[in-house]
Amino acid sequence: FTIQKKNEGHASHNHPKSILSGVYYFSIDESKGGEIEISNNNGEKITHRPKKNDIIIFHSNTYHSVKPYMGDNDRIALVWDAVYTF
């Protein structure tokens, strides 16, 4: 789980040791920031403003970041990576 408090964000990063990554939003003050930005192969950013119970799944090599969250209540999300081995 990740808990994001007021004025917290997350810098651009990826998860190179897995194949799929995802986030499920348990609790969030909607329209108070905390948008996830996902970069596509052309370097363009796709922005999603999360709502409670949203789930987002993307390839783990994809760079993504989270804009600062300005809600008064904690933004709580379950984040995960799917890893495979042979």
Secondary structure as GFF3:
##gff-version 3
##sequence-region A 1 86
A	DSSP	beta_strand	2	4	.	.	.	ID=ss1
A	DSSP	beta_strand	8	13	.	.	.	ID=ss2
A	DSSP	beta_strand	20	27	.	.	.	ID=ss3
A	DSSP	beta_strand	36	39	.	.	.	ID=ss4
A	DSSP	beta_strand	45	48	.	.	.	ID=ss5
A	DSSP	beta_strand	55	59	.	.	.	ID=ss6
A	DSSP	beta_strand	64	69	.	.	.	ID=ss7
A	DSSP	beta_strand	75	82	.	.	.	ID=ss8
###
